[in-house]
Amino acid sequence: MFGRWRHRSRCRALAGQLSGQNLTKYLAGCADIEIKSLAETPLISVDLELTGLNAKQNDIIAIGWTQIDHGRIQFASNRHLLINAQQSVGSSAVIHELMDSEVAEGVSLDRGLRALFKAATGRVWLFHHAGLDVTFLQRACIAWAGAAPPFVVLDTMQMELQLRKRRESPVQQGDLQLGKLRGHYNLPRYSAHNALIDACATAELLLAIAARIESSGSLQLQPYVKYF
């Protein structure tokens, strides 16, 4: 309860401090989010592709997202944006298969963030391994909007870890990777790897985890929400 109150206070305080319009609507919507059951809570599943894992040194080169309403993935909301980064993709191209020439044709990071936060307004964020993506987004927002915004987050990796701890089930290295967890829940394997596919894959994983916890489809999300 305290975390939720502090989150609302941060959103409202930031909204009053910012002179630009980049985050004001998002902050207003963020402060008023009501976290109820999965069926009652709007979500946005997001994934980033990065040139590396250091938010101080590396860049965002792709953003993908899809929205979840009434416990269902809204595939019509799918977006995938390549970001024209200042840094070469380097060896990270082995993972995300994006080349410098493709990234060079992308939109600016400012434009990508504007579209993302518009889509995220009034929604709980969903990630797989949230800490990494949120760190990159908050750092990017400082340059774009002058502040690091708060996030209300569900993290499928942390949800599964929490469930396994309750069951006293061992967790081996790699068990909580997105692809490995999808296999555990009998979800299909996606061979391609990009930000949108991973965002959709994370959304499907959330629904599978929720169905296993609460078969009626009315999983209450508050116990799994984190505030960043």
N, C-alpha and C positions, 0 to 999 in steps of 0.2 A: 504493500500500500504506500509506504514511504517513497519507494522508487518511482511509483506512478505520479505521486504528488510533485516530487522533485523534477521529474521529466516535464510536467506541464509548466512548472514555474520557469524552467530553462527556456522552453519554447516561447513563452509569452515575453520573457525578458529580452531574448534575442530579437524577437519581432519588433519590439519597441526601439531597439538600438540600431537596427539596420536601416540605412537611408535608401538603399536600392530596392528593387522589386523582385530580385532573383529568388529569394527564399521566403518572402513574407507570407505568401499563400500556403506554402508547404508548412511553415511553422504554425500558422493558425489552425490548419487541419490536423497537424500532429498533436497539438495541445488538446484537441477535442476527441481524439480517438477513443472509442469505447471497445475494450477487449472482452469479447464474450466467447461464444462457441465458434468453432470453425465455420459453421454454416452462417453465422451472423457477422463475421468479421472480415472486411475486405483486406486482401493481401496483395503484395506485389513480389514475385519471385525474381531475383536479380543475380546475374553473374557478370564478372569482369574478366577480361583477358589483359594480362600485364606483361611488361618487358622483364620483370623480375619481382622479387618478393620484398624489396626494401622501398617503403613508401617515400622515403626522403630522396632516393636516387632513381627510382624506376617510374615508368609511365603507364597509364591506362591506354590500351590500344583498341579495345572493343567493349561495348556494353550491350547486354541482352536482357530482356525482361518479358514477363507475361503476368497477367493479373488473375487473381482467383476471387470469384464472387459466389456466395451461397455454397461454398464447398466444392466448386467446380472450376476447372481451369478454363479461362476465356481465351482460346487460341486466336481469336480475332484481334486481341490486344497485343499480340506478339510484336516485338521490335528488336532489331539487331542493328547497331550502329558501329561502324568502324571509326576510330578516333585518330585524327592526324597528329600523332605524337611527335615530339621533338627528338626523340631518342630512337636509335635503330632497334629493331626487335631482337637482333643478335641470336644467341643460342636458344632463346625462348621460342623461336619459330618451330623448333622440333616438337614442342608440345601443342601449340595452337595452330600451327600450319599457316600462319599469316606472314606475308613477305612485306618488306619495306615499301615496295611499289604499291601494294594494296592499301596499306595504312596511309600512304601519302595521299590517296584519293578520298580519305575519310573526312568527316565533319570536324570542326574544331571541338576541343574539350568543353568549352563554354556552351556551345550549342547542344552537345550531348547531355551535359548536366541539366540544362534547362528542360529538355524533353523528359529526362528521367525523373526529375523532381516534380514536374507537372503530373506525370503518370502516378507518382508515389503519394501524392497529396491525399490525406485521409485514410491511408492504408498502413498496415503493419508490414515491415520488410521481411522477406524470407531469403535466407542464404544457406549454403552449405559451407561451413567454416566461416562464420560471419566476421570474426575479428579482422581478418586480412582485408576483405573487401571494404568494410566500414572504415578502416584506417585510411585506405587510399581515397575513398570518397570524401571523408572529412578533410583530409589534407587538400584535395582538389578544390573543395568548396571555400577554403580560406582564401585562395587566390581568386576564385570566381565571384564569390558573394561577400567576402570579408568576414566570414565566420564558419566554424565547424558545427553543423547542425546536429541536434540530438536525433537518435534513431530508436524506434520501437521494433525489436527484432525477434524473429523465430529462427533458430539454427537447427537444421535437421541433424547435423553431426552431434550437436550437444544434446538434442532430444534423445537420440539413440543411445548415447553414452549414459544419460540419466536413467533410461529404461534398463540398460544392462547392469548398472550398479544396483538398482533395486532388486533385480533377479540374481545378483551376485554372479553374473556371467562374465567369464574372462574376456578381455579385449586384447587381441594381438595387434602388432604393428600392421597397419594397412586395412584393418577390419572396418574402419569408419570412413574409408574413401567412398566417394559418391558412387562409382561403378560397382564396388564390392557390396555396398549396402543395397543398391538396387537389385543385385542378384539375390541377396538374402531375402528380399521381399518379393521375389519372383517377377520383377519388372523386366521388360525387354532391354537388351543391351544396345546402346547407341554407338555405332562405330565412329561417326564424325564427332569432332570436338570443336565447338565454338560457344560463344557466350550465350546465345539464344537457346541452343540445344541443352546446355547445362542448366540454364534457368528453368526450362520446361522439365528437365529430368529431376531437378530439385523439387519442383511443384508436385510432380507425380509421387516422389518419395514421401513428401509430407502427407499426402492423402493416404498412402499405404500405411505409414506409421500411425496416423490417426485412426484408421479403420481397425488396426490391430489393438489399439488401446481402448477404443470405444466403438463397438460395432454399430451402434445406433446412428453414428455420424454426428453426434453432438459433443465432441470433445471440447472441453473448456481449455482455452489457450493460455489463460493467465499464469498457471504454474510453469509454463515453458517460455514465457516472454522474458527478454533481457532488455535493459535500457543502456544505450551507449551515448 
